[in-house]
Amino acid sequence: MTLSQAKAVFIWGTVSSAVILLALTYNSLSQIPQRTHEDRLDAQVASGKWVWQKHNCNDCHTILGIGGYYAPDLTKVMSYRDAGWMKRFLKDPEKVWPADRKMPNLHLTDQEITELTAFLGWVNGIDTNNWPPKPVAAAAATASEKPGEAVFKAQGCSACHTINGVGGKVGPDLTKVGGRRTKEWIEEQLKNPKSHNPDSIMPSYAKLPEKDREALVDYLSGLK
């Protein structure tokens, strides 16, 4: 290869790479408004982002790939927690989720809570190419563990409920729940706890994947 040919390869290679890079950049930028649904990015959502930053929520939580790993990733938290539960939790975390690893009560105002919930809802709707991946709870089951038991553990149900002496005391003991509640009752309780008790602080699991919810219902209804 002559020197002039080498120069031509270098120049055209550089130009071709630059064109491809610009085309890919333009394609990505053109998709951002739709993938981030920026039309829903209102003043309340923006204020919620400031609440997030003000209280350094990223120190413990990850969101959109940024933050700590001490506490759960919140990128898609509103896919499995409704706004009502989230507001109650932010108002008094320990009362709603009395786990060993406690989130501190930040003493947020009602306005801050509403704004932060709106922000989390907006983030939840961003198209992140299915990241972070949903945990496959059933796959985590041991040889002696039923799929529904794995879902029970993965969803943190033991923070409030006791089974065979293990778990929290906020909610009812579920050791023999299958002997006193029908399968239909348990399923409705998971979907809409307030249908049985308007004052219930239990979160709705209506957004839980149907396969996981069915496994959880089967597990709980079998506890007799």
GIJO-V529656 format. One record per backbone hydrogen bond with DSSP energy under -1.0 kcal/mol. CO is the residue of the C=O (numbers start at 1). NH is the residue of the N-H. Records with the same first field share a line. If there is no record, write none. Layout:
BEGIN
CO: NH + NH
END
This chain:
BEGIN
2: 6
3: 7
4: 8
5: 9
6: 10
7: 11
8: 12
9: 13
10: 14
11: 15
12: 16
13: 17
14: 18
15: 19
16: 20
17: 21
18: 22
19: 23
20: 24
21: 25
22: 26
23: 27
24: 28
25: 29
26: 30
31: 35
32: 36
33: 38
35: 127
37: 40
38: 41
40: 42
42: 46
43: 47
44: 48
45: 49
46: 50
47: 51
48: 52
49: 53
50: 54
51: 55
52: 57
53: 56
56: 59
57: 60 + 61
58: 68
60: 71
62: 74
63: 66
66: 63
76: 79
77: 80
82: 86
83: 87
84: 88
85: 89
86: 90
87: 91
88: 92
92: 96
93: 97
97: 99
100: 102
109: 113
110: 114
111: 115
112: 116
113: 117
114: 118
115: 119
116: 120
117: 121
118: 122
119: 123
120: 124
123: 126
135: 137
137: 140
138: 141
142: 145
146: 150
147: 151
148: 152
149: 153
150: 154
151: 155
152: 157
153: 156
156: 159
157: 160 + 161
158: 168
160: 171
162: 174
163: 166
166: 163
174: 177
176: 179
177: 180 + 181
182: 186
183: 187
184: 188
185: 189
186: 190
187: 191
188: 192
190: 205
192: 195
193: 196 + 197
197: 200
205: 208
209: 213
210: 214
211: 215
212: 216
213: 217
214: 218
215: 219
216: 220
217: 221
220: 223
222: 224
223: 178
END
